Amino acid sequence: MAEARVIPLHGADRETARRRRAADQAPGPVPVPEPLASDPSPEPTTEPESESESTSAEGPTGWEQRLAELLAFARRRIQGDYEVDEFGFDPDLTDNVLMPPLRPLYEKWFRVETIGMHNVPGEGGALIVANHSGTLPLDATMTAYAVRADHPKRRHLRMLGADLVFKTPLLGALARKSGQTLACNPDAERLLRSGELVGVWPEGFKGIGKPFKDRYKLQRFGRGGFVSAALNTGVPIIPCSIVGAEEIYPKIGDIKALARLFGFPYFPVTPFFPFLGPLGAIPLPSKWYIEFGEPIRTDVYGEHAADDPMLVFNLTDQVRETIQQTLYRLLTQRRNVFLG
């Protein structure tokens, strides 16, 4: 029988062989080999978080956050830590008191959808020109809320209002606090030069108080004063078309005697007002669309362009025609007055 060939072991090999022989001779269970370094280690088991722990991790709820904001607002008012500009605009009061009640009206009642918000610049002066309708000026209020809520920069819209707004007790003070000012060129130009976003509704009472049968037919745009203000300051004009406001208070009549008594331009009669009393003042939940068109540049006409009456007339007509055609297009796309 041939003898087995013995290969000499050196260093670590000799020690490994000795350990193996000792393990073979020792009684007892076979040792379990240790896992390799590449073997995945078992995941630690953890107890699921309780419901209270997960809720606290999410932070405060909506009403808690709103309460904290109101308390902070009250503290600032008491300490006088807020600013009011030369026109009486109080942005702190506007954002915390005047704007929040408009949210359900904007989101749930009228379900306003905005189109072309990217056409509204994020900074610098600009003039938004919109159609006016609805018997009461809710279209202006909803446009201001849209710019504040939906614009990426959350800008304030400084609206130009009629004399009647500022002569009305309480309403005039609230209008000033919310950033509105008198619809005159000096005030408009000061706002535009200071980089503000200004809104104007050039149809005035003729647009907002027109009969329901004339809905979505634009009235005269005045003498083009808004175009002169834009030309003098070199800011862009942004046509704005609003669909939905015409149906909130369908005006089917006008009580002129009561209008003269209260000093109003008209005293509207709708299918529900004044026959249903205060209930008749609830606006109908029509579906709204607000579209901001492409800006019309005015800085390309020179320094004294506002002195050219033909240029002012042509730009006024261009803005008016753009809004009218956009209204027609939006109306053809709307399936239902209340469903959109």
C-alpha positions in Angstrom: 0.0 0.0 0.0 1.3 3.3 -1.0 2.0 5.8 1.8 0.0 9.0 1.9 2.0 11.9 0.9 2.3 14.5 3.7 2.4 18.1 2.8 4.1 20.2 5.4 1.9 23.0 6.9 3.2 26.4 7.7 2.0 29.3 9.9 -1.8 29.8 9.9 -2.4 26.5 8.0 -0.8 24.4 10.8 -2.9 26.2 13.5 -6.2 25.7 11.4 -5.5 22.0 11.1 -4.9 21.6 14.9 -8.2 23.3 15.7 -10.1 21.1 13.3 -8.7 17.9 14.8 -9.7 19.1 18.3 -13.2 19.9 17.2 -13.6 16.4 15.6 -12.5 14.7 18.8 -14.6 16.8 21.2 -18.1 15.5 22.1 -21.1 17.8 21.8 -23.2 19.5 19.2 -21.6 20.7 16.0 -20.9 24.4 16.2 -22.9 26.6 13.9 -20.6 28.6 11.6 -20.7 32.4 12.0 -22.3 34.2 9.2 -20.2 35.7 6.5 -19.6 39.5 6.5 -21.6 39.7 3.3 -24.7 38.0 4.8 -27.5 40.4 5.4 -28.1 41.0 9.1 -31.6 40.5 10.4 -33.7 43.7 10.6 -34.4 44.9 14.1 -37.9 44.6 15.1 -39.5 47.7 16.5 -42.9 48.3 18.1 -45.3 50.3 15.9 -45.9 53.9 17.0 -49.0 54.7 18.9 -51.6 56.8 17.2 -50.9 59.7 19.5 -47.2 59.6 18.7 -47.8 59.6 15.0 -50.2 62.5 15.3 -47.8 64.6 17.3 -45.1 63.9 14.8 -47.2 65.5 12.0 -47.2 68.8 13.8 -50.1 71.1 14.7 -53.5 70.7 13.0 -55.0 73.3 10.7 -57.1 75.0 13.4 -54.2 75.1 15.9 -52.0 76.8 13.3 -54.7 79.3 12.5 -55.2 80.0 16.2 -51.5 80.6 16.6 -51.5 83.0 13.7 -54.5 84.9 15.1 -52.8 85.2 18.5 -49.6 86.4 16.8 -51.7 88.9 14.8 -53.3 90.2 18.0 -50.0 90.6 19.7 -48.6 92.7 16.8 -51.7 94.9 16.9 -51.4 95.5 20.6 -47.6 96.3 20.3 -48.1 98.4 17.1 -45.7 96.1 15.2 -47.3 96.6 11.8 -47.0 99.0 8.8 -49.5 101.1 6.9 -48.4 102.8 3.7 -49.3 106.3 2.5 -52.5 105.1 0.9 -53.7 103.5 4.2 -53.0 99.9 3.0 -52.5 97.5 6.0 -51.2 94.2 4.6 -51.1 92.6 8.0 -54.8 93.3 8.6 -55.7 92.3 5.0 -53.9 88.9 5.2 -55.2 87.9 8.6 -58.7 89.4 8.8 -60.0 90.5 5.4 -58.7 87.7 3.1 -59.5 84.5 5.1 -63.4 84.9 5.0 -63.1 85.0 1.2 -61.5 81.6 0.9 -64.7 79.5 1.1 -66.4 81.8 -1.3 -63.5 81.5 -3.7 -62.8 77.8 -3.4 -66.2 76.2 -2.6 -69.0 78.6 -3.7 -67.7 80.0 -7.0 -65.0 77.3 -7.5 -62.8 79.9 -9.2 -60.3 78.6 -11.8 -57.5 80.9 -12.9 -55.8 80.7 -16.3 -52.6 82.4 -17.4 -51.4 83.4 -14.0 -47.8 83.2 -15.4 -48.6 86.4 -17.3 -48.8 88.3 -14.1 -45.2 89.5 -13.3 -43.7 88.4 -10.0 -42.2 91.8 -9.3 -42.4 95.4 -10.6 -45.4 97.5 -11.6 -48.1 96.2 -13.9 -51.7 97.2 -14.7 -54.5 94.5 -14.7 -57.5 95.6 -16.7 -60.7 93.5 -16.3 -64.3 93.4 -17.3 -66.9 94.4 -14.7 -70.2 92.7 -13.9 -72.4 91.1 -11.3 -74.5 93.9 -9.8 -72.1 93.9 -6.7 -68.3 94.1 -7.3 -67.5 90.6 -6.2 -65.5 90.1 -9.4 -62.9 92.6 -8.2 -62.7 91.0 -4.8 -62.3 87.5 -6.3 -59.6 88.8 -8.7 -57.6 90.3 -5.8 -57.9 87.0 -3.9 -56.8 85.0 -6.9 -53.6 87.0 -7.3 -52.9 86.8 -3.6 -53.7 83.0 -3.3 -52.7 81.5 -6.7 -49.7 83.7 -7.8 -46.3 82.1 -7.0 -45.2 85.4 -5.4 -48.5 85.9 -3.5 -48.8 89.5 -4.6 -51.3 92.0 -3.4 -53.6 93.6 -6.0 -54.0 97.4 -5.4 -57.5 98.0 -6.8 -58.7 101.4 -8.1 -62.3 102.2 -6.9 -65.0 104.7 -7.6 -65.8 107.7 -5.3 -68.9 105.9 -4.0 -66.8 103.2 -2.4 -64.8 105.6 -0.3 -67.8 107.8 0.6 -69.7 104.8 2.1 -69.3 104.5 5.9 -67.2 101.5 7.0 -66.8 100.3 3.5 -64.5 103.1 2.6 -62.3 102.5 5.6 -62.1 98.8 4.8 -61.3 99.5 1.2 -58.4 101.7 2.2 -57.1 99.1 4.6 -57.3 96.4 1.9 -55.1 98.4 -0.5 -57.7 100.1 -2.6 -57.5 103.8 -3.7 -59.4 106.3 -5.7 -59.5 105.6 -9.5 -57.5 108.6 -10.6 -54.3 108.8 -12.6 -52.1 110.5 -10.0 -52.7 107.7 -7.5 -52.5 105.0 -10.1 -49.2 106.3 -11.4 -47.7 106.6 -7.9 -48.6 103.0 -7.2 -47.2 101.7 -10.5 -43.9 103.6 -10.1 -43.5 102.1 -6.7 -43.7 98.6 -8.3 -47.2 97.7 -7.2 -49.7 95.5 -9.1 -52.7 97.7 -9.8 -56.2 96.5 -10.9 -58.8 98.6 -12.8 -62.3 97.9 -14.0 -62.8 100.7 -16.6 -66.5 99.9 -17.4 -67.4 101.2 -13.9 -71.0 101.2 -12.9 -72.1 100.9 -16.5 -70.6 97.4 -16.6 -71.4 96.2 -13.1 -75.0 97.4 -13.3 -76.0 96.4 -16.8 -79.1 94.3 -17.3 -78.8 90.5 -17.4 -79.8 90.5 -21.1 -76.6 92.4 -21.9 -74.3 90.0 -20.0 -70.8 89.5 -21.3 -71.2 92.5 -23.7 -68.5 95.0 -22.7 -69.5 98.6 -22.1 -67.4 101.6 -23.0 -64.0 101.7 -21.5 -64.1 105.4 -20.5 -61.5 107.8 -22.0 -58.6 105.5 -21.7 -57.2 107.0 -18.5 -55.7 103.6 -17.5 -53.8 103.5 -20.7 -52.3 106.9 -20.1 -51.2 105.8 -16.6 -49.5 102.7 -18.1 -47.8 104.8 -20.8 -46.5 107.4 -18.3 -45.0 104.7 -16.1 -43.9 102.2 -18.8 -45.6 99.2 -17.1 -47.3 96.4 -19.0 -51.1 96.1 -19.4 -52.5 92.7 -18.6 -56.0 92.1 -20.0 -58.2 90.0 -17.6 -61.4 88.3 -18.5 -63.8 87.1 -15.9 -66.6 84.6 -16.6 -69.2 83.6 -14.0 -69.8 87.0 -12.2 -72.7 87.9 -14.6 -74.9 85.1 -13.1 -74.5 85.7 -9.4 -77.2 88.5 -9.3 -79.2 88.5 -12.5 -80.4 92.1 -12.8 -83.8 92.2 -14.3 -84.9 95.6 -13.1 -84.0 98.9 -11.4 -85.9 100.9 -8.8 -84.7 104.4 -9.7 -86.6 106.1 -6.8 -84.7 104.0 -4.2 -81.5 104.5 -6.1 -81.9 108.3 -5.8 -82.9 108.1 -2.2 -79.8 106.2 -1.1 -77.4 107.9 -3.6 -76.7 104.7 -5.5 -76.2 104.5 -9.3 -79.0 101.9 -9.4 -81.1 99.8 -7.1 -81.2 96.3 -8.6 -84.1 93.9 -8.8 -83.2 90.3 -9.3 -85.3 87.1 -9.3 -84.7 86.9 -5.5 -84.0 90.4 -4.3 -85.7 92.3 -2.8 -88.6 89.8 -2.7 -86.8 87.3 -0.5 -85.2 90.0 1.8 -81.8 89.2 3.1 -81.9 85.7 1.5 -82.1 87.3 -1.8 -78.7 88.9 -1.3 -77.0 85.5 -1.3 -75.1 85.2 -4.7 -75.9 82.3 -6.9 -73.1 79.6 -7.0 -72.0 80.1 -10.6 -68.8 78.6 -11.8 -66.0 81.2 -12.4 -63.0 81.4 -14.7 -60.5 84.2 -14.5 -58.0 84.4 -17.4 -55.0 86.7 -17.4 -53.9 87.4 -21.0 -50.5 88.1 -22.4 -49.0 91.5 -21.3 -49.2 94.4 -23.6 -46.0 96.4 -23.4 -46.1 100.2 -23.1 -42.4 101.0 -22.6 -41.7 100.9 -26.4 -43.7 104.1 -27.2 -41.4 106.8 -25.8 -41.6 109.3 -23.0 -44.5 111.4 -24.1 -46.6 108.7 -25.7 -49.5 109.4 -23.3 -49.9 112.8 -25.1 -50.9 111.1 -28.3 -54.7 110.7 -28.2 -54.7 108.3 -31.2 -52.2 105.9 -29.5 -54.2 106.0 -26.3 -57.4 105.2 -28.2 -55.9 102.4 -30.2 -54.4 100.7 -27.1 -57.7 101.1 -25.2 -59.5 99.5 -28.1 -56.9 96.7 -28.2 -57.3 95.9 -24.5 -61.1 96.0 -24.8 -61.2 93.8 -27.9 -58.8 91.3 -26.3 -61.0 90.9 -23.2 -64.2 90.6 -25.3 -62.8 87.9 -27.6 -61.5 86.0 -24.5 -64.9 86.2 -22.9 -66.5 84.7 -26.0 -63.9 81.9 -26.1 -64.4 81.0 -22.4 -68.2 81.0 -22.8 -68.0 78.5 -25.7 -65.9 76.2 -23.6 -68.3 76.4 -20.6 -70.8 73.6 -20.5 -73.0 74.8 -17.7 -73.4 78.1 -15.8 -73.2 76.3 -12.4 -71.1 73.2 -13.2 -68.5 74.8 -15.5 
